[in-house]
Each structure stands twice: as structure tokens, then as C-alpha cells.
Amino acid sequence: MFIIDADMPGNRSYLAIGFDMDGTLLRTDVNYSKLSKAVYDKMVSAGVPECLLSLKESSLFNMDSGVSYLINNNRAGDVDKLIEDIRRDVDAVEIENVSTAKQFEGGERMIRYLKNKGYKIGVLTRGGRKYATKALTVAGVIDQLDALVCRDDHHESEAKPSPAAMGYLAAELGVRPSDILYLGDHRMDYFCARDSGAGFIGVLTRYDKKDWEAVDPDINVIGTVADLIGIL
């Protein structure tokens, strides 16, 4: 199933297709609640007040809230070491179920289709490099990629959803961010693409159409990445 309107990417020229990994290009089984708790616990141990954090929110929320607190309380010098400590805990959570990673149905055929059309293929993920490399290898995708940009390749402040992350993907692909059509299953994917000038399509693997409309009523959506066949 896919939904097309007059602004669908077929009406704009792209040189590369970028994918979010978890929930977009791959079916994975990361325990995001445990991941958020790992960040929460590290922030609390660093002296961040629990009232500024939440176990109901994402790890990104707790990371941003904690870092902001430290900076605003003259503890900016503690941030980088704390982030490194958090990365080790997050890496451990991410890798736990990596052996279950697999492509969405039709994904392999979709990648061959894009390659045959001459597009460069990249993945921009908030996952760590150790995890992402293993997941993409288990799913049989790693050798099809022209670029991979992960959360820990650059400073935390430049990880997705920062538009700087898309800039790094573009540089590795040898194109501009505006030459990339990026696909994702979460609002942070959309904001990263929008703020960098890349094109965007949402997939309906996490959000339904109403969820995407709440983010931006003009977002184009498709069922899964396999529905790119015939659009581009």
C-alpha cells in the first residue's frame, strides 16, 4: 500500500536514497524501554534531578534533558565522559537481540531495484556502529550500502535528529543533503530530513497515517520501504 500526492518524490530528482534502520529498513528487537532506563540511571547517578527525566520518554529525551541540566549548572566539563559511559550501556542493550534482525518483506528486491536505477544507498541511524554493523550484516544488507552513519560516529550533539547527521551521510555518499530522499518511521527522522533539506517519506511500520499527519499533514507516506518500487 502506498499513498501518493502531487508532491511525491517522483516529481523531484534525487541521487541517493537514505534509510533509517530500525523499523524502516530492518525489523529489529531493541528493548527501547531498557535503553531509556540505562540513560535515565546514568543521568541520575551524575546528579541530574529525577524530576527532569522520565522513564516514559525516549533515551533521547533523557539524554537531552540531562545534558542541558549539566551545562546550565556549570558542569559542561562532565558531559563528554558521561556520554561515553552512557554509550557503553546503550551499546550493550542494543546488541542483546541483534541476531533477530531481518529485512522487511520485499526489502531485498527494493534495494536491487534502486541500485539498478543508479541510486546510491545509505543508512543514517541513531543506533551505535557496533550494533548497526552487526544488524545490517545479519540481515544481509551491509554489502549493498554505499554509506553508513551511526550515533557514535560523531559528537552526540550531531547525531540524528540533528541535521548535521544528514550532512555526514551526504558527504559519505558524495552528494548534497538536498540530493537525498530519506525514509523513516519516526518523527525524528522527518525533522532530520526537513532541517537538512533532504526529501522525506514516512513508512507505516510504527506510525499510522494519522500519526504522520499530526507531525506534518503534508508528509508523504508508504506502507513499507518495498513500496518504493514503482514510485521512483
C-alpha positions in Angstrom: 0.0 0.0 0.0 1.2 3.5 -0.7 -0.2 6.9 -0.8 0.9 9.4 -3.5 0.1 13.1 -4.0 1.3 15.8 -6.3 4.5 16.3 -4.3 5.5 12.7 -4.2 9.3 12.3 -4.8 8.8 11.2 -8.3 8.5 14.9 -9.1 11.9 15.7 -7.6 15.3 14.5 -8.8 17.3 12.6 -6.2 20.8 11.0 -6.5 20.7 8.9 -3.3 18.2 7.1 -1.0 18.8 7.1 2.7 17.1 4.9 5.2 16.6 4.9 8.9 17.5 1.4 10.1 15.3 0.1 13.0 11.6 -0.1 11.9 12.3 1.2 8.5 14.9 -0.8 6.6 15.0 -3.6 9.2 12.7 -5.4 11.6 14.7 -5.4 14.9 14.0 -6.1 18.5 15.7 -3.4 20.6 14.4 -3.1 24.1 13.8 0.7 24.0 12.4 0.8 27.5 15.5 -0.8 28.8 17.6 1.6 26.7 15.8 4.6 28.1 16.3 3.3 31.6 20.0 2.9 31.0 20.3 6.6 30.1 18.0 7.6 33.0 20.1 5.7 35.5 23.3 7.2 34.3 21.9 10.7 34.4 20.6 10.2 37.9 23.9 8.9 39.1 25.5 12.0 37.6 23.3 14.2 39.8 20.6 15.1 37.3 17.3 15.6 39.3 14.8 12.8 38.6 12.1 15.3 38.0 13.8 16.4 34.8 13.9 12.8 33.5 11.2 10.3 32.6 11.1 6.5 32.2 8.1 7.1 29.9 10.1 9.1 27.4 12.8 8.1 25.0 16.5 7.8 25.7 17.0 10.9 23.5 14.7 12.8 25.8 16.6 11.8 28.9 19.9 12.4 27.2 19.0 15.9 26.1 17.4 16.8 29.5 20.4 15.6 31.4 23.0 17.3 29.2 21.1 20.6 29.4 20.9 20.4 33.2 24.7 19.8 33.4 25.5 22.6 31.1 23.2 25.0 32.8 24.7 24.1 36.2 28.3 24.8 35.2 29.2 21.2 34.6 29.8 21.2 30.9 33.1 19.6 31.5 31.4 16.4 32.8 29.3 15.9 29.7 31.7 14.1 27.3 32.8 11.5 29.8 29.2 10.9 30.8 28.2 10.4 27.2 31.0 7.9 26.8 29.7 6.0 29.8 26.2 6.0 28.5 27.3 4.8 25.1 28.8 1.6 26.6 25.5 0.8 28.4 23.4 1.7 25.4 25.6 -0.5 23.1 25.1 -3.4 25.4 21.3 -3.1 25.3 21.2 -2.6 21.5 23.2 -5.7 20.8 21.2 -8.1 23.0 18.7 -9.3 20.3 20.7 -8.3 17.2 20.5 -11.9 15.9 16.8 -11.4 15.1 17.4 -8.5 12.6 15.9 -9.1 9.2 14.7 -7.1 6.2 11.1 -6.1 5.7 9.4 -8.3 3.2 10.4 -7.1 -0.3 13.3 -5.1 1.0 16.0 -7.1 -0.8 14.1 -6.7 -4.1 13.6 -3.0 -3.4 17.4 -2.4 -2.9 18.2 -4.2 -6.1 15.6 -2.0 -7.9 17.2 1.2 -6.5 20.7 0.0 -7.4 19.6 -0.8 -10.9 18.1 2.7 -11.2 21.5 4.2 -10.3 20.7 5.5 -6.8 23.4 5.5 -4.1 22.1 3.8 -0.9 22.9 4.9 2.6 21.7 4.3 6.2 21.5 7.0 8.8 20.7 5.5 12.2 20.7 6.6 15.8 21.9 3.1 16.6 25.6 2.7 17.6 28.1 1.5 15.0 28.8 -1.9 16.6 25.1 -2.7 16.7 24.2 -1.2 13.3 27.0 -3.0 11.6 26.0 -6.3 13.1 22.3 -5.9 12.5 22.8 -5.0 8.8 25.2 -7.9 8.4 22.8 -10.4 10.0 20.0 -9.1 7.7 22.2 -9.4 4.6 22.2 -5.7 3.8 25.6 -4.3 4.7 27.3 -5.1 1.4 24.6 -3.2 -0.5 25.3 0.1 1.2 27.4 2.9 -0.1 27.4 4.7 3.3 26.5 4.1 6.9 26.3 6.9 9.6 25.7 5.9 13.2 25.0 7.7 16.5 28.6 7.4 17.8 30.5 8.3 14.6 30.4 11.9 15.6 29.7 14.0 18.7 26.3 13.2 20.4 25.1 16.7 19.6 25.4 15.9 15.9 23.6 12.5 15.9 20.2 12.2 14.4 17.8 14.2 14.6 20.5 16.9 14.2 20.6 17.9 10.5 24.4 17.6 10.8 23.9 13.8 10.7 22.3 14.1 7.3 25.2 16.2 6.2 27.6 13.4 7.2 25.6 10.9 5.3 25.6 13.2 2.2 29.4 13.6 2.5 29.9 9.9 2.6 27.6 9.4 -0.4 29.3 12.3 -2.4 26.1 14.3 -2.7 24.3 17.2 -1.0 21.6 16.6 1.6 19.1 18.0 -0.9 20.0 15.2 -3.2 18.9 12.6 -0.7 15.4 11.1 -0.3 15.3 9.8 3.3 12.8 7.2 4.7 11.9 6.8 8.3 9.4 5.5 10.8 9.6 8.2 13.5 9.2 12.0 13.7 12.9 12.4 14.5 13.6 11.0 11.0 11.4 13.6 9.5 12.9 16.5 11.4 16.4 15.4 10.5 15.5 15.3 6.8 13.4 18.5 6.8 16.0 20.6 8.7 18.8 19.4 6.4 17.0 20.0 3.1 16.6 16.3 2.3 13.4 14.9 0.9 11.3 12.6 3.2 8.9 9.7 3.0 7.3 8.2 6.2 6.7 4.5 6.5 3.6 3.0 8.2 5.5 0.5 10.4 5.4 2.4 13.6 3.1 5.4 13.0 -0.2 5.2 11.1 -1.3 7.9 8.7 -3.0 9.9 11.4 0.2 9.9 13.4 2.2 11.3 10.5 -0.5 13.9 9.8 -0.1 15.1 13.4 3.6 15.6 12.7 3.0 17.4 9.4 -0.1 17.0 7.3 1.9 17.2 4.1 4.2 14.2 4.8 4.1 11.6 2.1 3.8 8.0 3.4 4.1 4.5 2.1 3.4 1.1 3.7 6.9 -0.2 3.9 10.2 0.5 2.0 9.2 -2.2 -0.5 6.6 0.3 -1.9 9.4 2.4 -3.3 9.3 0.1 -6.3 7.2 1.9 -8.9 7.4 5.3 -7.2 10.9 6.2 -8.1 
